[in-house]
Amino acid sequence: MIQYSYKVVIILIASIFVISCNNTKTKEVKEKPKYSANWDSLAKYDEAPEWFMNAKFGIYAHWGVLSVPAYANDWYPRNMHIVGSDEYKHHVATYGEPKDFGYHDFVPDFKAENFNADAWADLFVKSGAKFAGIVAEHHDGWSNWKSNTNPWNAYDMGPHKDLVGELEKAIHGRGLKFVTSFHKARNLQIFQNDSVNWLNDTSYFPYNPDMPTSSTDSLIRIMYGNIPKETFYKNWVGELKEVIDNYSPDLIYFDSKLDKIPDEYKKEFVTYYLNHAANNNKGVVITHKEGELPKSVSLEDFEKGRMNKITSDYWLTDETVSVGSWSYTNTLGLKSADEIIDILVDVVSKNGALMLNVSPKADGSIPQNQQEVLLEIGDWLKINGQAIYKSSTWEVFGEGPTKQEKSGMFLDKLTYTNKDVRYTKNENIIYAIVLGWPDSNLTLTSFAGKNYNISNISMLGSNEPIDFEITPEGLKLTTPKTKVDSKAVVYKIVTTE
């Protein structure tokens, strides 16, 4: 047995104490937050991480209790409370007066009995999406995850499933980035207890003194946003923190009316999210609409719109596969894959990305006709994806007769032709994407006056050789005799350095 003197023991104990203190200090340094809750500190974050700029295309779903009535559109929950509206008349005829059968009474019918997160994720992969997810919380205040903050959630009510959790596991498990969107800000009633001005409210649920939207029941009033503002703000940031902690989303999207939330709470959220990302060594994306968050920490989103020129800032467009509603209805119309591909190409050519919405039924199934559109997009991307993924903008975004007069949201539909061309670039390759099968002789006028050394030109999906000639009018190309696609086609123009 080794014998130690009293002095040696004291020295050993002191050494252990010093080492312990040093380790504690090291731990404290490692755990010190990278960002502070002020916009100057938060502005140091790169709001457009590389993965997002490379991804270009994503999919998410408007789904929840609002999918149950399946009538009119995603504003049914609001309009059913306005006497005289079509939704009100339908509601009375189908379910009775809203005072007797309110929106919260739809919750038991949101069962999601056919929901399969793996099937959704497989579909998104086949569709060519690089990021995908779900509306975590819509304007109605319903949470699609297991929430300890919001009693109106999918784990404690309705389907009794952690829908966000199941999707996160399936989507991350397939190597995609995970999206959650939050639309809750609009849920807050501004004209609470105001029986005169309630119809002027920007809330999703207007305070109607004769309906459940004015309820003082401690549970029901939470659903309708008829709660003290400070409580609402704390719940808003608390729910975001739950989703960040439990599911680590790579992208958090915000709908409009975020101006209802005071700056201090928005800064609290952004700080929490960015520090969480830093601790996990990942790049995340926050989106905003109409300047409701600083561009230094978030990317601008253009709902059903886009820019009409190349921009230095990266941005997002969110569109929907459907016509007339973001959530499922029994009469839902659909856009064609051709139309959506044209939008994707136009967006990417101007330095943006597209997030496409799908509309599942209340039972959790994605209708077959929507799946077919997604799969057709995926088939196109299998052949032409190199012109989209990891691409950057060229000198001009495009050419052709179809003009987008302005930038912004909710733009009128544009129908592109086979004379409309969009350009992308990847290193020494320029991609000319023609938005329809080109005529037998095509001239790319954007090459007029350019001094490019072109070594080869091919059309993706075709083995036929492409003859080309640079003239004062531009780059003249031949078209393959065999038609590759009636949708957009891509000329791959290889240049020498």
C-alpha positions in Angstrom: 0.0 0.0 0.0 1.4 3.4 -1.0 1.8 5.9 1.8 1.2 9.6 1.3 2.3 12.5 3.5 -0.2 15.0 4.7 1.4 17.7 2.5 1.2 15.5 -0.6 -2.5 14.9 0.0 -3.2 18.6 0.4 -1.4 19.2 -2.9 -3.4 16.5 -4.7 -6.7 17.9 -3.4 -5.7 21.4 -4.5 -4.7 20.2 -8.0 -8.0 18.3 -8.4 -9.9 21.5 -7.4 -8.0 23.6 -9.9 -8.6 21.1 -12.7 -12.3 21.0 -11.8 -12.5 24.8 -11.8 -10.8 25.0 -15.2 -13.1 22.3 -16.7 -16.1 24.3 -15.3 -14.8 27.5 -16.9 -14.2 25.7 -20.2 -17.7 24.3 -20.1 -19.1 27.8 -19.4 -17.2 29.2 -22.4 -18.6 26.5 -24.7 -22.1 27.0 -23.5 -22.0 30.8 -23.7 -24.7 31.8 -26.3 -23.3 33.0 -29.6 -26.1 35.5 -30.2 -27.7 38.1 -27.9 -31.3 39.3 -28.1 -30.6 42.5 -30.1 -30.8 42.9 -33.9 -27.2 43.9 -34.2 -26.0 40.7 -32.7 -28.5 38.6 -34.6 -27.5 40.3 -37.9 -24.2 38.5 -37.8 -26.0 35.3 -38.7 -25.9 34.2 -42.4 -29.7 34.2 -43.1 -29.2 32.1 -46.3 -27.2 29.0 -45.5 -25.6 27.1 -48.4 -27.9 24.1 -48.1 -31.0 26.3 -48.8 -29.4 28.1 -51.7 -28.6 24.7 -53.2 -31.9 23.1 -52.5 -34.3 25.3 -54.6 -37.4 23.2 -54.2 -39.4 22.1 -51.1 -42.9 20.9 -50.2 -45.1 21.5 -47.2 -48.7 20.8 -46.2 -51.7 22.9 -45.0 -53.3 20.4 -42.8 -55.2 20.3 -39.5 -58.6 20.9 -38.0 -59.2 23.4 -40.9 -59.2 20.4 -43.2 -62.3 18.9 -41.7 -65.1 21.0 -43.1 -63.5 20.7 -46.6 -65.6 23.5 -47.9 -64.8 26.8 -49.7 -61.2 27.4 -48.7 -58.8 27.8 -45.7 -60.7 30.9 -44.5 -63.8 28.8 -43.7 -63.0 28.9 -39.9 -63.2 32.7 -40.0 -66.1 33.2 -42.5 -68.4 30.7 -40.8 -68.7 33.2 -38.0 -69.9 36.0 -40.3 -73.7 36.0 -40.7 -74.7 36.0 -44.4 -71.5 34.6 -45.8 -71.6 31.5 -48.0 -69.6 29.7 -45.4 -72.0 30.7 -42.6 -75.0 29.5 -44.7 -73.2 26.2 -45.4 -72.3 25.7 -41.8 -75.9 26.3 -40.6 -77.3 23.9 -43.2 -74.7 21.2 -42.5 -73.9 21.5 -38.8 -76.3 24.0 -37.3 -75.7 27.5 -35.9 -72.1 28.2 -35.0 -73.2 29.1 -31.4 -74.3 25.5 -31.1 -71.6 23.8 -33.2 -68.5 26.0 -33.2 -65.2 25.6 -35.0 -63.7 23.9 -31.9 -66.4 21.1 -32.3 -64.6 20.0 -35.5 -61.6 18.8 -33.4 -62.9 15.2 -32.7 -63.4 14.8 -36.5 -59.7 15.5 -37.2 -58.6 11.9 -36.8 -55.7 11.5 -39.3 -56.5 7.8 -39.3 -54.8 7.3 -42.6 -51.7 9.4 -41.9 -48.4 7.7 -42.7 -45.4 9.9 -42.2 -43.1 7.5 -44.1 -45.4 7.5 -47.1 -45.5 11.3 -47.1 -41.7 11.5 -46.9 -41.3 9.0 -49.7 -43.6 11.0 -51.9 -41.7 14.2 -51.2 -38.4 12.5 -52.1 -39.9 11.2 -55.4 -41.2 14.7 -56.1 -37.6 16.1 -56.1 -38.0 18.2 -52.9 -34.9 18.9 -50.9 -36.8 20.3 -47.9 -40.3 19.4 -46.6 -42.6 19.6 -43.7 -45.9 20.8 -42.4 -47.9 23.7 -41.1 -47.2 23.3 -37.4 -49.8 25.8 -36.4 -52.3 27.7 -38.6 -54.3 30.8 -37.9 -56.8 28.7 -36.0 -54.3 28.1 -33.2 -54.3 24.4 -33.5 -50.9 22.8 -32.8 -50.0 19.7 -34.9 -47.4 18.6 -32.3 -47.4 17.3 -28.7 -47.5 20.7 -26.9 -47.3 21.5 -23.2 -48.2 25.1 -23.9 -51.2 24.8 -26.1 -54.0 22.5 -24.9 -55.4 22.5 -28.5 -52.9 20.0 -29.9 -52.9 16.9 -32.0 -51.5 14.7 -29.2 -54.0 15.5 -26.5 -57.0 15.9 -28.8 -58.1 14.9 -32.3 -55.8 12.2 -33.7 -53.9 11.8 -30.5 -50.6 11.7 -32.5 -47.5 13.8 -32.5 -47.9 14.7 -36.2 -44.9 17.0 -36.4 -42.7 14.6 -34.5 -43.6 11.7 -36.8 -42.9 13.8 -39.9 -39.7 15.2 -38.6 -38.4 11.6 -38.0 -39.4 10.5 -41.5 -38.2 13.6 -43.4 -34.9 13.9 -41.6 -34.4 10.2 -41.9 -34.5 10.5 -45.7 -31.8 13.2 -45.7 -34.2 16.1 -46.4 -34.3 19.3 -44.4 -37.4 19.7 -42.2 -39.9 22.6 -42.4 -42.4 23.9 -39.9 -44.6 26.9 -40.6 -46.3 29.2 -38.1 -49.4 31.3 -38.9 -50.5 31.9 -35.3 -49.9 35.6 -35.1 -53.2 36.3 -36.9 -55.0 34.3 -34.3 -54.8 37.1 -31.7 -58.1 39.1 -31.5 -57.4 42.8 -31.4 -61.0 43.9 -30.7 -61.7 41.7 -27.8 -64.9 42.4 -25.9 -65.8 45.0 -28.6 -69.3 44.2 -30.0 -69.1 47.2 -32.4 -65.7 47.0 -34.2 -65.2 43.2 -34.2 -65.8 42.8 -38.0 -62.8 45.1 -38.6 -60.5 42.8 -36.8 -57.5 41.3 -38.6 -57.8 38.2 -36.5 -58.6 34.9 -38.1 -61.5 34.6 -35.6 -63.5 37.8 -35.3 -65.0 38.6 -31.9 -68.7 37.8 -32.6 -70.7 38.4 -29.4 -73.2 35.7 -30.4 -70.7 33.0 -31.2 -68.0 30.9 -29.5 -65.3 33.4 -30.7 -66.3 35.6 -27.8 -66.4 32.7 -25.2 -64.9 33.4 -21.8 -64.5 29.6 -21.2 -60.9 29.1 -20.1 -60.2 26.5 -22.7 -62.4 27.6 -25.6 -61.1 31.2 -25.6 -57.6 29.9 -26.3 -58.6 28.4 -29.6 -60.1 31.7 -30.8 -57.4 34.0 -29.7 -59.6 35.8 -27.2 -57.1 35.9 -24.4 -54.9 38.7 -22.8 -52.3 39.9 -25.2 -49.4 39.3 -22.9 -50.5 35.7 -22.5 -50.8 35.3 -26.2 -47.3 36.7 -26.8 -45.8 34.3 -24.2 -47.6 31.3 -25.7 -46.4 32.3 -29.2 -42.8 32.2 -28.2 -43.2 29.3 -25.9 -44.7 27.1 -28.7 -41.9 28.0 -31.0 -39.3 27.0 -28.4 -41.1 23.7 -28.0 -40.8 22.9 -31.7 -37.2 24.0 -31.8 -36.2 21.9 -28.8 -38.1 18.8 -29.8 -37.8 18.7 -33.6 -34.9 21.0 -34.6 -36.6 22.4 -37.8 -34.2 23.6 -40.5 -36.6 26.2 -41.8 -39.3 28.1 -39.9 -41.7 30.0 -42.1 -44.0 32.8 -40.8 -47.2 33.9 -42.4 -48.3 37.6 -42.3 -49.5 39.6 -39.4 -46.3 39.0 -37.5 -46.4 42.8 -36.8 -48.9 41.9 -34.0 -46.1 40.4 -32.0 -43.9 43.0 -30.1 -40.2 43.1 -31.1 -39.1 41.8 -27.7 -40.8 38.5 -28.3 -39.6 38.2 -31.9 -36.0 38.9 -30.8 -36.4 36.3 -28.1 -37.5 33.7 -30.7 -34.8 34.5 -33.2 -32.1 34.5 -30.5 -33.3 31.1 -29.2 -33.5 29.6 -32.6 -30.1 30.8 -33.8 -28.3 29.8 -30.6 -30.0 26.4 -30.8 -28.7 26.1 -34.4 -25.2 27.2 -33.4 -25.1 24.6 -30.6 -26.0 21.9 -33.1 -23.7 23.2 -35.8 -26.4 23.6 -38.4 -27.6 26.4 -40.7 -31.3 27.3 -40.4 -33.7 29.6 -42.3 -36.3 32.0 -41.0 -38.7 33.6 -43.5 -40.8 36.8 -43.2 -43.4 38.7 -45.3 -43.5 42.4 -45.9 -40.7 43.4 -43.6 -42.1 41.9 -40.4 -38.6 40.6 -39.5 -35.3 42.3 -40.4 -33.7 41.0 -43.6 -30.5 40.7 -41.7 -31.9 37.6 -39.9 -34.5 36.3 -42.3 -35.4 35.8 -46.0 -38.4 37.5 -47.6 -41.2 35.2 -48.8 -43.6 36.1 -51.6 -46.9 34.2 -51.2 -48.2 33.4 -54.7 -45.7 35.9 -56.2 -42.0 36.5 -56.9 -39.5 39.0 -58.0 -39.4 40.3 -61.6 -35.6 40.6 -61.8 -32.4 39.0 -60.4 -31.8 40.1 -56.8 -28.7 40.0 -54.7 -30.8 38.8 -51.7 -32.0 35.2 -51.8 -35.7 34.8 -51.3 -38.6 32.3 -51.2 -41.9 31.9 -53.1 -44.6 29.7 -51.5 -47.2 28.4 -54.0 -49.8 25.7 -53.8 -50.6 22.8 -56.0 -54.2 23.6 -55.6 -56.5 26.3 -57.0 -58.8 28.3 -54.6 -57.6 27.0 -51.2 -54.5 26.1 -49.4 -56.3 23.4 -47.3 -58.3 20.5 -48.7 -61.8 21.0 -50.0 -64.2 18.7 -51.7 -64.1 20.8 -54.9 -60.4 21.6 -54.9 -58.9 22.5 -58.3 -55.3 21.8 -59.2 -52.5 23.4 -61.2 -50.7 21.3 -63.7 -47.2 20.1 -63.3 -46.2 22.1 -66.3 -47.4 25.4 -64.7 -45.6 24.6 -61.4 -42.4 23.7 -63.2 -42.5 27.0 -65.1 -42.9 28.9 -61.8 -40.0 26.9 -60.2 -37.7 27.7 -63.2 -38.6 31.4 -63.2 -38.1 31.7 -59.4 -34.7 30.0 -59.6 -33.5 32.1 -62.5 -34.0 35.2 -60.3 -32.2 33.9 -57.2 -35.1 32.4 -55.3 -36.5 29.1 -54.1 -40.0 27.5 -54.3 -41.9 25.9 -51.5 -45.0 24.1 -52.9 -48.0 23.4 -50.7 -50.1 20.2 -50.8 -53.6 19.8 -49.3 -54.1 16.5 -47.4 -57.6 15.3 -46.4 -58.5 15.3 -42.7 -57.8 11.6 -42.6 -54.2 12.2 -43.4 -54.2 11.0 -47.0 -52.8 13.1 -49.9 -55.3 12.8 -52.7 -54.1 10.8 -55.7 -54.5 13.6 -58.2 -52.2 15.8 -56.1 -49.7 13.0 -55.8 -49.6 12.6 -59.6 -48.8 16.3 -60.1 -45.9 15.9 -57.6 -44.6 12.8 -59.2 -44.6 14.4 -62.6 -42.6 17.3 -61.2 -40.2 14.7 -59.7 -39.8 13.0 -63.1 -38.9 16.3 -64.7 -36.4 17.0 -62.1 -34.7 13.6 -62.5 -33.8 14.6 -66.0 -33.4 18.4 -65.6 -32.5 18.8 -62.0 -28.9 19.7 -62.7 -30.2 23.0 -64.1 -32.0 23.7 -60.8 -30.2 22.2 -57.8 -27.0 24.0 -56.8 -27.4 26.5 -59.6 -26.9 30.2 -59.5 -28.1 33.1 -61.7 -26.6 34.0 -65.0 -26.0 37.5 -66.5 -29.8 37.8 -67.2 -32.7 35.7 -65.9 -34.3 35.2 -69.3 -35.9 36.4 -72.4 -39.2 36.0 -74.3 -42.6 37.7 -74.8 -44.2 36.9 -71.4 -43.6 39.8 -69.0 -44.0 40.0 -65.3 -44.6 43.7 -64.8 -44.0 43.9 -61.0 -42.6 42.1 -58.0 -44.6 41.1 -55.0 -47.2 38.7 -53.6 -50.5 37.5 -55.1 -49.5 38.1 -58.7 -51.8 37.4 -61.7 -51.2 34.0 -63.4 -48.7 34.1 -66.2 -48.9 31.6 -69.0 -45.5 31.0 -70.5 -44.8 29.9 -74.1 -42.1 28.0 -76.0 -40.5 31.3 -76.8 -39.9 32.1 -73.1 -36.4 31.1 -71.9 -34.9 31.2 -68.4 -31.2 30.9 -67.5 -29.3 29.3 -64.7 -25.5 28.6 -64.3 -23.2 26.2 -62.6 -19.5 26.8 -62.9 -18.7 26.7 -66.7 -22.1 25.5 -67.7 -25.0 27.7 -68.7 -28.5 26.2 -68.8 -31.1 27.7 -71.2 -34.5 26.4 -70.0 -37.1 26.8 -72.7 -40.6 26.8 -71.2 -42.2 24.5 -73.9 -41.0 22.4 -76.8 -39.0 24.9 -79.0 -39.5 25.6 -82.7 -37.1 23.8 -85.1 -34.7 26.7 -85.1 -34.2 28.6 -81.8 -32.1 31.8 -81.3 -31.1 32.7 -77.8 -30.9 36.5 -78.1 -29.3 37.0 -74.7 -26.1 35.7 -76.2 -25.9 38.5 -78.7 -22.7 40.4 -78.3 -21.4 37.8 -75.8 -17.9 36.4 -76.2 -18.4 32.9 -74.8 -16.2 30.0 -76.0 -18.8 27.2 -76.3 -17.4 23.7 -76.6 -20.6 21.7 -76.6 -24.4 22.0 -76.4 -26.8 19.2 -75.7 -30.4 18.9 -74.6 -31.0 17.1 -71.3 -33.0 13.9 -71.9 -31.9 13.6 -75.6 -29.0 11.8 -77.3 -29.4 13.8 -80.5 -26.6 16.2 -81.4 -27.3 19.9 -81.2 -25.8 22.1 -83.9 -25.1 25.7 -82.9 -23.8 28.9 -84.3 -23.0 32.3 -82.7 -24.4 35.1 -84.8 -24.9 38.9 -84.3 -28.6 38.0 -83.4 -27.5 35.5 -80.7 -26.9 31.8 -80.3 -28.7 29.7 -82.9 -29.6 26.1 -82.0 -31.2 23.2 -83.6 -34.0 21.2 -82.0 -34.0 17.4 -81.6 -36.2 15.6 -84.1 -37.7 13.5 -81.3 -39.7 15.5 -78.8 -38.3 15.1 -75.2 -41.1 16.8 -73.3 -44.1 19.0 -73.8 -43.1 20.9 -70.6 -39.9 22.9 -70.2 -36.7 21.5 -71.8 -33.1 22.3 -71.0 -30.2 23.1 -73.3 -26.9 22.5 -71.5 -24.3 24.9 -72.9 -20.7 24.0 -71.9 -18.2 26.8 -72.1 -14.4 26.7 -71.8 -12.7 28.9 -69.2 
